[in-house]
Amino acid sequence: MCTPSQIKKIHTLKTISGTDDDLYRDMLASFGVCSSKQLTVAEADVLIDILQDKANAVKNNVYKKYDEFLNRDEKMATPAQLRKMEVLWVNMSDAEDKHKAMLEFLYDHFHVWGLRFLTKKRASQIIAVFEKMQIQKCLKAI
């Protein structure tokens, strides 16, 4: 029979990979068992490898904010730039609705209607401004 650590790993990988109970039961049935506790050590290793591959695939396909802008014109701001701008703003803003406040700031100071309209060059400039603002806020706190 398989070890307790193998059983734990199987159930952890099942959760991480998002494998539903029906598929999991089918996987166990392919080994001729109804429970992971009934697997041999070798069978448990095989099941762990299968679930690990599924878990790795799920981890690699994680959606990040602004990824919908990945395949647009190369002159436009990258998703990484947009995420960095948002993180900088969130860290320094005291507004209740931080996203709305950032959009208002961008419009008032840079005449930009939304993040999707930013070029790489303009995004770099805004990031530099946000970084300076964050430094100033930290210095005031001291």
Backbone bond lengths (Angstrom), bond angles and torsions (degrees), N, CA, C in turn:
res aa  C-N    CA-C-N  psi(-1)  N-CA   C-N-CA  omega(-1)  CA-C   N-CA-C  phi
1 M - - - 1.451 - - 1.523 110.29 -
2 C 1.335 115.04 156.81 1.465 119.47 -177.48 1.525 110.98 -74.97
3 T 1.325 114.76 165.00 1.459 120.03 -175.92 1.535 110.88 -85.28
4 P 1.327 116.93 158.84 1.468 119.88 177.03 1.537 112.45 -59.27
5 S 1.326 117.15 -35.11 1.467 119.27 179.19 1.537 111.00 -67.67
6 Q 1.330 117.34 -34.22 1.467 120.49 176.02 1.531 110.16 -66.22
7 I 1.319 117.09 -42.32 1.468 121.07 179.20 1.526 109.74 -61.09
8 K 1.321 115.43 -44.30 1.461 120.00 179.03 1.526 110.61 -61.68
9 K 1.319 116.74 -44.37 1.464 121.08 -179.51 1.529 110.75 -64.64
10 I 1.310 117.70 -40.25 1.469 121.73 178.45 1.523 109.98 -59.28
11 H 1.317 116.75 -47.50 1.467 120.01 -177.22 1.532 112.16 -70.95
12 T 1.320 116.54 -33.55 1.463 119.96 175.80 1.527 110.28 -65.63
13 L 1.326 117.09 -46.86 1.467 121.16 179.94 1.522 111.35 -66.57
14 K 1.327 116.44 -34.35 1.472 120.29 176.52 1.528 109.61 -58.92
15 T 1.323 116.29 -43.83 1.459 121.32 -179.75 1.524 111.09 -68.53
16 I 1.328 116.94 -48.34 1.468 121.48 -178.26 1.518 111.11 -60.72
17 S 1.329 116.77 -40.82 1.467 120.65 -176.93 1.520 112.91 -77.95
18 G 1.334 117.22 -11.51 1.462 120.36 179.91 1.517 112.89 74.15
19 T 1.320 116.60 24.19 1.457 121.44 179.68 1.530 109.13 -71.54
20 D 1.340 116.49 122.59 1.471 118.66 -179.50 1.528 110.27 -77.29
21 D 1.328 116.05 165.19 1.459 121.13 -174.63 1.525 113.07 -61.65
22 D 1.334 117.54 -37.99 1.462 119.67 -179.51 1.527 111.12 -62.63
23 L 1.331 116.14 -45.94 1.462 119.67 179.10 1.528 110.33 -65.29
24 Y 1.327 116.26 -41.42 1.465 120.77 179.35 1.525 110.43 -60.41
25 R 1.324 117.14 -44.34 1.476 120.94 178.61 1.528 110.88 -63.62
26 D 1.342 116.52 -38.95 1.467 120.15 176.10 1.533 111.27 -62.94
27 M 1.333 115.47 -39.14 1.462 119.41 178.68 1.536 110.36 -63.65
28 L 1.325 115.66 -44.25 1.466 119.21 177.98 1.525 110.42 -63.14
29 A 1.336 116.57 -41.30 1.471 120.79 -179.52 1.526 111.17 -61.55
30 S 1.357 116.85 -31.73 1.470 119.16 179.11 1.538 111.17 -65.35
31 F 1.331 116.44 -19.57 1.472 121.34 175.16 1.528 111.13 -94.54
32 G 1.342 116.21 -2.50 1.462 120.54 179.61 1.518 113.42 79.20
33 V 1.353 116.98 25.71 1.468 120.85 179.64 1.529 109.44 -130.69
34 C 1.329 115.75 164.49 1.465 121.38 178.34 1.527 111.94 -107.69
35 S 1.321 116.88 -13.85 1.456 121.50 -176.43 1.521 109.17 -139.90
36 S 1.316 116.71 148.51 1.463 120.31 178.56 1.528 110.88 -63.65
37 K 1.319 117.55 -24.23 1.460 121.67 179.57 1.530 111.67 -66.95
38 Q 1.327 116.79 -20.57 1.465 121.14 -177.96 1.533 112.43 -88.84
39 L 1.336 117.12 -5.75 1.464 120.37 -179.81 1.522 110.81 -72.49
40 T 1.328 115.50 149.77 1.466 119.37 171.15 1.527 107.71 -78.16
41 V 1.313 116.36 169.77 1.466 120.40 178.67 1.533 110.03 -59.71
42 A 1.321 117.12 -44.10 1.463 121.42 -179.25 1.529 111.25 -65.29
43 E 1.348 116.95 -42.90 1.471 120.50 178.89 1.531 110.98 -64.72
44 A 1.326 116.02 -39.03 1.461 120.01 178.19 1.528 110.22 -63.41
45 D 1.329 117.05 -39.76 1.468 120.50 177.31 1.529 111.44 -61.80
46 V 1.319 116.35 -40.58 1.466 120.54 178.51 1.528 109.76 -64.56
47 L 1.321 117.16 -46.52 1.464 121.14 179.62 1.533 110.70 -63.00
48 I 1.312 117.27 -39.98 1.468 121.24 177.04 1.528 110.38 -60.88
49 D 1.333 116.89 -43.41 1.471 120.18 178.34 1.528 111.30 -61.04
50 I 1.328 116.71 -42.54 1.468 121.28 179.87 1.530 110.05 -63.47
51 L 1.330 116.02 -48.12 1.457 120.33 -178.86 1.529 111.36 -67.46
52 Q 1.332 117.31 -34.03 1.469 121.22 177.67 1.526 110.03 -64.27
53 D 1.334 116.84 -42.08 1.471 120.58 177.30 1.522 110.64 -61.41
54 K 1.333 116.21 -42.81 1.471 120.20 177.70 1.513 111.27 -63.67
55 A 1.318 117.25 -42.48 1.466 121.75 -179.70 1.528 110.59 -64.80
56 N 1.324 117.35 -40.73 1.474 120.93 177.88 1.520 110.91 -64.27
57 A 1.323 117.31 -39.53 1.459 120.79 178.34 1.528 110.58 -63.41
58 V 1.313 116.75 -40.21 1.465 120.70 179.01 1.525 110.04 -65.65
59 K 1.326 117.41 -43.77 1.467 121.35 -179.85 1.520 110.96 -62.23
60 N 1.335 117.42 -38.15 1.469 121.12 -177.84 1.521 112.52 -74.93
61 N 1.315 117.95 -17.32 1.462 121.12 -177.56 1.518 112.60 -104.95
62 V 1.316 116.94 23.38 1.454 120.72 -178.93 1.525 109.03 -72.08
63 Y 1.325 115.82 129.72 1.453 121.65 177.80 1.518 109.75 -78.78
64 K 1.304 116.33 134.08 1.452 121.52 174.72 1.518 107.96 -110.69
65 K 1.306 115.10 150.63 1.453 120.61 -179.77 1.533 109.76 -55.66
66 Y 1.298 116.03 139.00 1.471 125.80 178.64 1.534 113.34 73.42
67 D 1.324 118.61 9.53 1.467 120.32 177.51 1.522 112.27 -64.31
68 E 1.337 117.47 -17.16 1.463 119.04 177.42 1.532 111.24 -65.91
69 F 1.341 117.52 -13.27 1.463 121.77 179.27 1.530 112.57 -97.16
70 L 1.318 118.21 11.23 1.464 121.41 -176.26 1.525 113.69 -62.82
71 N 1.310 118.10 -39.72 1.460 120.52 -171.08 1.523 113.42 -104.42
72 R 1.309 117.53 30.74 1.458 118.65 178.81 1.517 110.62 -97.78
73 D 1.323 116.14 -179.76 1.458 122.69 -177.10 1.525 111.08 -48.54
74 E 1.327 116.14 136.58 1.458 120.15 -175.73 1.527 113.43 -68.30
75 K 1.316 118.32 -10.69 1.462 121.60 176.54 1.534 111.75 -80.17
76 M 1.322 115.59 -17.18 1.467 120.13 -176.69 1.533 110.84 -84.78
77 A 1.330 115.34 157.48 1.465 121.73 -178.77 1.527 110.75 -57.26
78 T 1.311 115.50 143.02 1.459 120.94 179.76 1.530 109.98 -83.90
79 P 1.323 116.77 158.56 1.462 119.47 175.22 1.529 112.25 -56.36
80 A 1.325 117.84 -37.14 1.464 121.04 179.64 1.531 110.66 -63.51
81 Q 1.332 117.21 -40.61 1.463 120.25 177.52 1.526 110.69 -63.42
82 L 1.324 115.95 -43.33 1.464 120.12 -178.72 1.526 110.92 -64.61
83 R 1.339 116.29 -39.92 1.471 119.79 178.07 1.530 110.54 -65.84
84 K 1.340 116.54 -40.38 1.461 120.22 -179.76 1.528 110.33 -64.31
85 M 1.330 116.87 -42.25 1.462 120.29 177.97 1.523 110.35 -58.62
86 E 1.311 115.49 -45.92 1.456 119.72 -177.56 1.526 111.64 -64.91
87 V 1.323 117.18 -41.52 1.462 120.82 179.54 1.533 110.24 -63.58
88 L 1.323 116.11 -45.45 1.465 119.46 178.62 1.520 110.82 -59.62
89 W 1.335 116.06 -44.77 1.462 119.38 -178.82 1.533 111.41 -64.56
90 V 1.308 116.25 -45.06 1.469 120.32 -178.64 1.528 110.57 -60.99
91 N 1.337 117.09 -37.41 1.468 120.77 -178.80 1.520 113.25 -70.86
92 M 1.333 117.52 -24.39 1.464 118.26 -176.72 1.519 113.90 -109.64
93 S 1.308 118.31 -16.09 1.459 121.06 -175.43 1.527 111.55 -83.48
94 D 1.326 114.05 141.86 1.459 120.04 175.70 1.527 111.43 -103.05
95 A 1.317 116.87 2.23 1.461 121.08 -177.30 1.523 110.77 -67.12
96 E 1.324 115.19 150.75 1.462 119.98 178.62 1.529 110.19 -69.98
97 D 1.340 116.46 -48.44 1.464 121.47 176.70 1.532 107.27 -100.08
98 K 1.312 115.50 88.51 1.464 121.37 -172.02 1.525 112.56 -63.80
99 H 1.334 117.30 -39.83 1.464 120.27 -178.91 1.528 110.29 -64.40
100 K 1.301 116.61 -45.35 1.464 120.61 179.13 1.527 110.50 -63.34
101 A 1.320 117.09 -42.00 1.462 121.38 179.16 1.525 110.76 -62.31
102 M 1.325 116.93 -39.81 1.465 120.11 178.83 1.526 110.45 -64.53
103 L 1.332 116.85 -44.49 1.463 120.18 179.71 1.528 111.11 -62.43
104 E 1.331 116.96 -39.23 1.466 120.57 177.62 1.528 110.54 -65.34
105 F 1.324 116.62 -41.62 1.462 121.03 177.81 1.530 110.06 -61.50
106 L 1.321 116.96 -45.95 1.468 120.57 -179.65 1.524 111.43 -61.53
107 Y 1.311 116.29 -39.72 1.462 119.28 179.25 1.532 110.94 -69.06
108 D 1.334 116.43 -46.52 1.463 120.57 -177.42 1.527 112.96 -64.63
109 H 1.326 117.51 -39.04 1.464 120.68 -173.79 1.537 114.90 -100.92
110 F 1.321 116.93 -24.11 1.458 119.73 -175.87 1.528 113.26 -124.89
111 H 1.322 117.10 -0.44 1.471 123.31 179.89 1.527 112.27 54.15
112 V 1.324 114.82 42.72 1.462 122.22 178.83 1.516 107.67 -111.63
113 W 1.329 116.73 128.98 1.466 121.52 -177.23 1.514 113.63 -77.44
114 G 1.309 118.20 -23.60 1.461 121.08 -178.18 1.512 110.67 -173.54
115 L 1.299 115.58 165.77 1.463 120.71 -176.93 1.524 112.94 -61.51
116 R 1.313 116.87 -32.98 1.467 119.31 -175.78 1.524 112.38 -68.40
117 F 1.337 117.73 -12.40 1.458 121.22 -178.62 1.529 113.39 -95.86
118 L 1.318 117.09 0.73 1.461 120.80 -177.39 1.519 112.22 -80.19
119 T 1.330 115.10 138.67 1.465 120.28 171.59 1.521 108.03 -87.08
120 K 1.322 116.67 166.66 1.466 120.76 178.11 1.523 110.24 -59.53
121 K 1.324 116.14 -43.86 1.461 120.83 -177.59 1.529 110.42 -62.47
122 R 1.327 116.90 -47.40 1.466 121.02 -178.95 1.534 110.06 -65.76
123 A 1.327 117.52 -39.25 1.464 120.95 178.67 1.529 110.10 -62.34
124 S 1.323 117.31 -40.68 1.469 120.80 177.95 1.522 110.67 -62.44
125 Q 1.324 116.89 -40.75 1.466 121.15 178.15 1.527 110.82 -63.50
126 I 1.313 116.31 -44.20 1.468 120.77 -179.23 1.524 110.45 -65.88
127 I 1.323 117.19 -40.48 1.466 120.99 177.48 1.529 109.51 -59.45
128 A 1.333 116.78 -43.20 1.465 120.47 178.66 1.533 110.79 -61.92
129 V 1.325 117.10 -42.04 1.466 121.28 177.92 1.522 110.16 -63.20
130 F 1.335 117.30 -46.08 1.463 120.99 179.73 1.532 111.28 -61.68
131 E 1.342 117.01 -38.93 1.458 120.09 179.05 1.528 110.76 -65.24
132 K 1.342 116.72 -41.29 1.471 120.13 177.10 1.522 110.46 -63.65
133 M 1.327 116.37 -42.34 1.463 120.06 179.38 1.524 110.75 -62.42
134 Q 1.322 116.54 -39.16 1.457 120.68 -179.99 1.530 110.42 -66.50
135 I 1.329 117.25 -40.49 1.464 121.03 177.97 1.526 109.90 -63.38
136 Q 1.324 116.28 -43.63 1.465 120.15 178.98 1.526 110.72 -61.79
137 K 1.311 117.11 -41.43 1.465 120.16 179.11 1.525 110.48 -63.01
138 C 1.333 116.75 -41.01 1.468 120.26 178.86 1.528 111.20 -65.52
139 L 1.326 116.91 -39.48 1.468 120.51 -179.95 1.528 111.15 -66.85
140 K 1.321 116.82 -36.42 1.477 120.38 177.35 1.517 111.12 -65.88
141 A 1.324 116.13 -31.83 1.466 120.50 -178.24 1.527 111.31 -71.76
142 I 1.319 116.20 -21.91 1.477 119.90 -177.87 1.472 111.11 -78.94
